[in-house]
Amino acid sequence: MNNTVLVTKDGPITTIKLNRPDQLNAMDVELLTELNDELIKIKEDDSKIVVLTGEGNAFSAGGDMKTMLQNSDPNGFKDVMGIIKNIVTTFYSMPKVTVSVLNGAAAGLGLSVALAADFIIAKEDAKVAMNFIGIGLIPDGGGHFFMEQRLGPVKAKHTIWEGKMMTANEAQTLGLVDLATPDWNQALNHYLNKLQQSPIQSMITSKLIINGKQLPLLEEVLDQETRGQAKMRQTHDHKEGIDAFLNKREPQFIGE
């Protein structure tokens, strides 16, 4: 392990930092495995607040493209999607108040994982995108579930279809981000101080009631995403999207 995930504790607050800054914290199998392991441990500890953020200038650019290209084995793909399912359901159901801090770009799977938090703070000019469609794929990591939760079904569908790159300010207006600010560090400290002066056990209990009711649906959506993504990976448009991305050109999709 190369410490692709860093964990620090400060009293009741645990901070998880994605740590592949040279790759914009893109999520390869190693990072996903470490993140899954750390979340399982944190879920059972005495923390009351969990902060998820990224090292360097990005939160996470999403799934690692090299991993995607190398992982053509259907069984390997299924294993990775199983790890992603565990990450998302563990983070979503965690008996803590969870905060995602978008210190920079959050795209694709990176955005899906961020959306599993209770509260999202973002640097106002951070780029935010649910942009799977650009390479002929569908959102995974519960992206469909979280987008619908935050935007409603129609806006969620349109936003997924467009795959638009937006600023955090635009994402806040849309409803994907709770607070876009020029000084995310100050905003985070203010929010953490507020939480520590609140009856946080009451907040957590309400969270567990609300999220617990929705958890079976999230699990079903994650399973549907796995099946759908496996199908999309076999399409002409996905292969065209990848080739266009690698060669820095506009894709020519044909709907097949």
N, C-alpha and C positions, 0 to 999 in steps of 0.2 A: 504494500500500500504506500502511496506517495503523498498522504495527507491532502487529498483533494477536497476534503471537508474538514474545516477547523471548528472546534467547539470550545467556547469559554463560558464560565459561570461567574456571576456577580450577584451574590445573595439569591433572591428569588428569580433572577433573570438568567436565562440561558441564551446565548447567541450562537447561531449556526452560520458559518460563512462558507459559501462555495468557493473553492480555491484552485481554479485553473485560469488565472487572469490572462495569461498569454493566449488562451483560446476563448476569451470572453466567457469563461466559466461554462463552456459547452459541456453537456452531460454525456460523458462516455460511460461504459459499463462500470469502470472503476469508481467514478464519482457516484453513480447511482447506487452501487452496492454499499459504499461508505455512508452515503446519506441515509439509506434504508436502515443500516445497522445503528447509526447514531440516533435516528428518530425512535427506534424501538426502545433504546436505553433511556432516552429522555422522557418518553411517555410514562415510564414507571418511576422517575425520580421525583424529588420534592420541589422542582421548579414550579412557579406559578405563571410565568410569562416566557414565551419562546419567540425569539427574533430570528428571521431567516433573511440573509442578505448575501451579497457577492463581494469577493475581493477584487480590487482594481476598479476599472471604469465600467463594468457591466454587472448586472444581476445574473443573467444567463442568456446566452444567444440561442438556447434550446438544445435539442438533441445534437450530438456530435456527428457531423457529416461523414467523417472517415469511418466511424463505427457503423453508420447506416449503410455505407457502401460495402463494407467488409462482411456485414452480417446478413448474407443471403440465405443461410440455413434456416428453414422454417422453425426448427426446434429452438435454435438460438434466439430467434426473434421472439418466440413465445416466452422464453425465459426472461428476456429483457422486459417485455411488457408486463410480466408477473411482478418483477421488481418495481416497476413504475406504479402498478396498482397498489402494492404494499406501501410505497412512499406516500402516495396521495391519500389513501384511506387512513393511514396512521396520523398524518399531519392534520387531516380534516377532523378526525375524531379525538384528537389529543385533549386530555383534561387540563388544559392550560389556556390562557389567552394567547393567541398566536398573531404575530405581526410580520408581514412581508415588507421589506424595505428595498425598493427598486432604486439602487444607487446609480444605475445606468440601464442599458438596454435589457428588456425582458421580452423574449420572442418565443413562439412555438411552445415546446414542452416547458421551457423556463417560465413562460407566462402562466401556463396551466398549473404548475406547482405553486407559483406565487398566489394564484387565486384561491387556493385551498385555505388560506389564512383568514382569520377573523377581521383583520384590518390591514389595509395596504397604504403605505406611505411611499411617495415617489419623488425623485428629483424632477423638477418641472419640465426639463428638456430631455428627460430620458425617453428613448424610443420604445414604444410598446406595440406589439403586433401578434395577432393570432394568424400567422402567415403560412400555414401548412399548404394552403391551396396553390401557392406559388410553385410547389414542386409536385403537384398532383396528388397530395395526400389530404387526410382529414385530421382535425385536432385529436390528440390523445392526451393521456394524463388527466382525464376528466374534463377536458376543455369544453366539450358540449354542455356538460352539467353545470359548470361554473359560469359559463357565458349566459346560459339561460337563467340561472339563479339571479345574476346581477342585471341582465338587460331585458329579460322577458324573451319568449320564443322568437318573435318576429325580428327584433333588433339583433338578437344573438345570431340568427341564421344569416341575416344580411351582412353582419360584421365578419362572420366566418367566410362567407362567399367572397367578400371584397379582399380580405387578407391585407388590409391597409396598414401601413406603418404610420403610427400617430405619436404625437408627443404625450407625455404624461398629463399635461393640461387638457388635451383633447380627450384622453382616456377618463379623466375625472368628470368632465362634462357628460360623457357618455354613460358613466356609472361603473366603469371597470376599476377605477382607482378611488380610494376614499379621500386622499389628501395629496395634491401635487404642490410642491413648495421649492423655492430656490435653495433653502437650507434644510435638507432632509435630516441632517444630524441633530439640529436644534429641535426640529419637529418631533423626532423620535424621542429625544430626552424628555420633552414636555409630555408626550403621551405616556411614556413609561412612568414618569413621576405621578401623573394623574391616576394611572392604574394602581400604583402602590398605595394611593390614598383612598382607594375605592374598596367596597366590600366584594373583593374579587372572587371569593368562593361562591357568592350568589351569582355573579356573572358567569362563572364556569358552569354552574349547575344549569342555568338557563341555556347556555350553549349546548351542553350535552343533551338536553331535551330536544332542542330544535335540530341539531345536527344528527342526533341519533335517529330521529324520525326519517331523515333524508338519506342516511347511510346506505340502506339497501338499494335505493335508486342509483346512487353514485356507483356502487359496485356493479350494478347491471349496465350502466352506461360505459364504464371502463371495459367490461367484457365485450360490449358491442363495438367499442372503438378498436379493440384488439382484432376482432373478426374483420371489421371494415378496413382497418389499416393493412392487414395481410392481403386483402383483395386489391386495394389500391396500389400496393407495391408491385403488383404484376401488370399494371396497365402501361400502355404506350405513353400516356401523358406523364406518368411519374418518371419514366426513363427520360423523356424529353425535358421535363423540368429539372432533373438532376444535371443532364448534359448542358442545358442552358446556364444553370447556376455556375457550374465548373468553368464554363467558357465565357462567362460574363456577357451573355447575350439574352435577348428577349425570347421566351419559349414560344413555340408554335404548337398549341394544343389542338387536338382533333376530336376530343370527346371519346376516346377509346382507351 
